[in-house]
């Protein structure tokens, strides 16, 4: 099992260029730990020296990822690309929000997308139909995107100068919090069909996020969701987190999201 997340030690990732239909495979090997019947455990990797403890392997995995993320970040800065990492539980509305953003915002700024899922290209095809260039990254048994996957996706996307890059991570509120992709900010999306205690249950993700979007507010009359409690819980975990309420389906509140995109890109000295 993966030291970090419980995904299998060898995760075969596939990148699909949705414009050309070309698929590329990348083998993604994690150091992982083995648990014996008596409860003892040890960590190992096919090519790693034996005797390393879990903390050492954790540090190696994250150090390698962070080095690639730093290269991604420099690449973005040099091309004035504003990169965002969208994270949420499955079904919170990331893809629907991306579709609306592409349709409404593309005249102001070119948008391209790296779409992460364990399997299928369905969401990537939705993104492409909305009008954005996209690369689908299927992680197989993996439960998060990593910096190397983004770097390889960028080679296929070839985003232009000044592009808005949206990275839609695999639906998961645990592992994506630990993996820097080189993005300017993580955006966590919480829907009103979930519990308002999610920020307390998954504090690392909400602490890592610059912004929490409360989505599906059109359903508030029909669900038992305490907005004030959700906001208070998010701010308990991260007092500096930004907060927006919107409905990607009806369009309510989307202008505040677009204003956030403009202002945040501007604060990073990137043109919009």
C-alpha positions as CSV (number, residue, x, y, z in Angstrom):
1,X,0.0,0.0,0.0
2,X,1.1,3.6,-0.6
3,X,2.6,5.1,2.5
4,X,0.5,8.2,2.0
5,X,-2.9,7.2,0.8
6,X,-3.5,3.4,0.6
7,X,-3.5,3.3,-3.2
8,X,-1.6,0.4,-4.7
9,X,2.2,0.7,-4.9
10,X,2.3,0.5,-8.7
11,X,-0.2,2.9,-10.3
12,X,-0.4,2.9,-14.1
13,X,-1.3,6.4,-15.2
14,X,-2.6,7.2,-18.7
15,X,-2.6,10.6,-20.3
16,X,-5.1,11.1,-23.1
17,X,-4.8,14.1,-25.5
18,X,-8.5,14.7,-26.1
19,X,-7.8,16.8,-29.3
20,X,-5.9,14.0,-31.1
21,X,-7.0,10.9,-29.3
22,X,-3.4,9.9,-28.6
23,X,-2.8,8.0,-25.3
24,X,0.4,7.8,-23.4
25,X,1.2,5.5,-20.5
26,X,3.4,6.4,-17.5
27,X,4.3,3.9,-14.8
28,X,4.1,5.5,-11.4
29,X,5.8,3.5,-8.7
30,X,5.3,4.4,-5.0
31,X,7.3,3.3,-2.1
32,X,4.8,1.4,0.0
33,X,4.4,-0.5,3.2
34,X,3.6,-4.1,3.8
35,X,1.5,-5.1,6.9
36,X,2.1,-8.6,8.3
37,X,-0.5,-10.7,10.0
38,X,0.9,-9.9,13.4
39,X,0.5,-6.2,12.8
40,X,4.1,-5.4,12.2
41,X,4.9,-3.5,9.1
42,X,7.8,-2.4,6.9
43,X,8.1,0.0,4.0
44,X,9.7,-1.0,0.7
45,X,10.2,-0.1,-2.9
46,X,11.4,-2.2,-5.8
47,X,14.4,0.0,-6.3
48,X,14.9,1.4,-2.8
49,X,17.5,0.2,-0.3
50,X,16.1,-2.0,2.5
51,X,15.8,-0.9,6.1
52,X,14.3,2.6,5.4
53,X,11.5,3.6,7.7
54,X,8.2,5.1,6.7
55,X,9.2,8.7,7.6
56,X,12.3,8.5,5.3
57,X,10.2,7.2,2.4
58,X,7.6,9.8,3.0
59,X,10.2,12.5,2.8
60,X,11.7,11.1,-0.4
61,X,8.4,10.9,-2.1
62,X,7.4,14.4,-1.2
63,X,10.8,15.9,-1.9
64,X,10.8,14.4,-5.4
65,X,7.2,15.7,-6.0
66,X,8.1,19.2,-4.6
67,X,11.1,19.5,-6.8
68,X,9.0,18.8,-9.9
69,X,6.3,21.1,-8.6
70,X,8.9,23.9,-8.2
71,X,9.8,23.4,-11.9
72,X,6.1,23.6,-12.9
73,X,5.7,26.8,-10.9
74,X,8.6,28.4,-12.6
75,X,7.3,27.3,-15.9
76,X,3.9,28.9,-15.1
77,X,5.5,32.2,-13.9
78,X,7.6,32.5,-17.0
79,X,4.6,32.2,-19.2
80,X,2.2,34.2,-17.0
81,X,0.0,31.1,-16.6
82,X,-2.4,31.3,-13.6
83,X,-2.8,27.7,-12.4
84,X,-5.4,26.5,-10.0
85,X,-5.9,23.1,-8.4
86,X,-9.6,22.2,-7.9
87,X,-10.2,19.6,-5.2
88,X,-13.3,18.2,-3.6
89,X,-15.2,15.0,-2.7
90,X,-16.7,13.1,-5.7
91,X,-19.9,14.8,-6.8
92,X,-19.4,18.3,-5.3
93,X,-19.6,19.9,-8.7
94,X,-16.1,20.5,-9.9
95,X,-16.7,19.6,-13.5
96,X,-20.0,21.5,-13.7
97,X,-18.3,24.6,-12.3
98,X,-15.5,24.2,-14.8
99,X,-17.9,24.0,-17.7
100,X,-19.7,27.2,-16.7
101,X,-16.4,29.0,-16.1
102,X,-15.1,28.0,-19.5
103,X,-18.3,29.1,-21.3
104,X,-18.6,32.4,-19.4
105,X,-14.9,33.4,-18.9
106,X,-13.1,32.2,-22.0
107,X,-13.5,35.5,-23.8
108,X,-11.5,37.2,-21.1
109,X,-8.8,34.7,-20.9
110,X,-7.9,31.4,-22.6
111,X,-8.6,28.4,-20.5
112,X,-7.1,24.9,-20.6
113,X,-7.7,22.0,-18.3
114,X,-5.8,19.0,-16.9
115,X,-8.6,16.6,-15.9
116,X,-7.9,13.9,-13.3
117,X,-9.9,10.8,-12.7
118,X,-9.1,7.2,-11.9
119,X,-10.8,6.0,-15.1
120,X,-12.8,7.1,-18.2
121,X,-12.5,10.3,-20.2
122,X,-16.1,11.4,-19.6
123,X,-15.2,14.6,-17.7
124,X,-12.5,15.5,-20.1
125,X,-14.9,15.2,-23.0
126,X,-17.4,17.5,-21.1
127,X,-14.6,20.0,-20.7
128,X,-13.6,19.9,-24.3
129,X,-17.3,20.2,-25.4
130,X,-17.5,23.4,-23.2
131,X,-14.8,24.9,-25.3
132,X,-11.4,24.3,-23.6
133,X,-8.4,22.3,-24.6
134,X,-8.0,19.5,-22.2
135,X,-5.8,16.5,-21.3
136,X,-7.3,13.6,-19.4
137,X,-5.1,12.0,-16.8
138,X,-6.4,8.6,-15.5
139,X,-4.5,7.5,-12.4
140,X,-5.7,3.9,-12.3
141,X,-5.6,2.8,-8.7
142,X,-4.0,6.2,-7.7
143,X,-6.2,8.6,-5.8
144,X,-4.5,12.0,-6.5
145,X,-2.6,13.9,-9.1
146,X,1.1,14.5,-8.7
147,X,3.5,17.1,-10.1
148,X,5.0,14.8,-12.6
149,X,1.6,14.0,-14.1
150,X,0.9,17.7,-14.4
151,X,4.3,18.3,-16.1
152,X,3.6,15.5,-18.6
153,X,0.1,16.8,-19.2
154,X,1.5,20.3,-19.9
155,X,3.7,18.9,-22.7
156,X,0.5,17.6,-24.4
157,X,-1.6,20.7,-23.7
158,X,1.0,23.3,-24.7
159,X,-0.9,26.2,-23.0
160,X,-0.3,29.6,-24.5
161,X,1.1,32.7,-22.8
162,X,-1.3,34.1,-20.2
163,X,-3.6,31.0,-20.1
164,X,-5.8,30.1,-17.1
165,X,-4.9,26.5,-16.3
166,X,-7.5,24.6,-14.3
167,X,-6.3,21.3,-12.8
168,X,-9.3,19.2,-11.7
169,X,-7.9,16.7,-9.2
170,X,-9.2,13.2,-8.5
171,X,-12.3,13.4,-6.2
172,X,-10.7,13.0,-2.7
173,X,-10.2,15.3,0.3
174,X,-7.2,13.5,1.7
175,X,-4.2,12.9,-0.5
176,X,-4.4,16.0,-2.8
177,X,-3.7,18.2,0.2
178,X,-0.2,16.8,0.5
179,X,0.9,17.0,-3.1
180,X,2.0,20.4,-4.5
181,X,1.4,20.5,-8.3
182,X,3.1,23.9,-8.8
183,X,-0.3,25.7,-8.7
184,X,-0.9,29.2,-7.5
185,X,-3.7,28.0,-5.2
186,X,-5.8,25.1,-4.2
187,X,-9.6,25.7,-4.4
188,X,-11.7,23.3,-2.3
189,X,-15.3,22.8,-3.3
190,X,-17.9,21.8,-0.8
191,X,-21.5,21.2,-1.8
192,X,-24.5,21.7,0.4
193,X,-25.4,18.1,-0.1
194,X,-22.4,17.2,2.1
195,X,-21.9,17.7,5.8
196,X,-21.0,21.2,7.2
197,X,-18.4,19.4,9.3
198,X,-16.3,18.4,6.3
199,X,-13.6,21.1,7.2
200,X,-13.2,19.5,10.6
201,X,-13.0,16.0,9.3
202,X,-10.5,16.8,6.5
203,X,-8.6,19.7,8.1
204,X,-5.4,19.3,6.0
205,X,-7.3,20.0,2.8
206,X,-9.1,23.0,4.1
207,X,-5.9,24.3,5.7
208,X,-4.1,24.0,2.4
209,X,-6.8,25.8,0.4
210,X,-6.8,29.5,-0.4
211,X,-10.5,29.4,-1.2
212,X,-13.6,27.4,-0.3
213,X,-16.5,27.4,-2.7
214,X,-19.8,26.4,-1.3
215,X,-21.6,25.0,-4.3
216,X,-25.2,23.9,-5.1
217,X,-26.7,26.7,-3.0
218,X,-29.9,26.4,-5.2
219,X,-30.5,23.2,-3.1
220,X,-30.4,24.9,0.3
221,X,-34.2,25.0,0.6
222,X,-34.3,21.3,0.1
223,X,-31.5,20.0,2.3
224,X,-30.5,20.2,6.0
225,X,-27.3,22.2,5.7
226,X,-26.1,24.9,8.1
227,X,-24.1,27.5,6.0
228,X,-23.0,29.4,9.1
229,X,-21.7,26.3,10.7
230,X,-19.8,25.3,7.5
231,X,-18.2,28.7,7.3
232,X,-17.3,28.7,11.0
233,X,-15.8,25.2,10.7
234,X,-13.7,26.2,7.7
235,X,-12.4,29.3,9.5
236,X,-11.7,27.3,12.6
237,X,-9.3,25.2,10.5
238,X,-8.0,28.0,8.3
239,X,-8.8,31.6,9.5
240,X,-7.4,33.0,6.2
241,X,-9.5,30.9,3.8
242,X,-11.6,32.8,1.3
243,X,-15.3,31.9,1.0
244,X,-17.7,32.0,-1.9
245,X,-21.2,30.7,-2.3
246,X,-22.6,29.9,-5.7
247,X,-24.6,27.5,-7.9
248,X,-22.7,26.3,-10.9
249,X,-26.1,25.0,-12.2
250,X,-28.1,28.2,-12.0
251,X,-25.3,30.7,-12.2
252,X,-26.1,32.3,-8.9
253,X,-22.9,33.8,-7.4
254,X,-20.7,33.1,-10.4
255,X,-19.8,36.7,-10.9
256,X,-18.1,36.7,-7.4
257,X,-16.1,33.6,-8.6
258,X,-15.0,35.4,-11.8
259,X,-14.1,38.5,-9.8
260,X,-11.9,36.3,-7.5
261,X,-10.2,34.9,-10.6
262,X,-9.4,38.4,-11.9
263,X,-8.2,39.7,-8.6
264,X,-6.1,36.7,-7.7
265,X,-4.4,36.6,-11.0
266,X,-3.7,40.3,-10.7
267,X,-2.2,39.9,-7.2
268,X,0.2,37.3,-8.7
269,X,1.1,40.0,-11.3
270,X,-0.5,38.0,-14.0
271,X,-2.6,39.7,-16.7
272,X,-6.2,38.7,-17.1
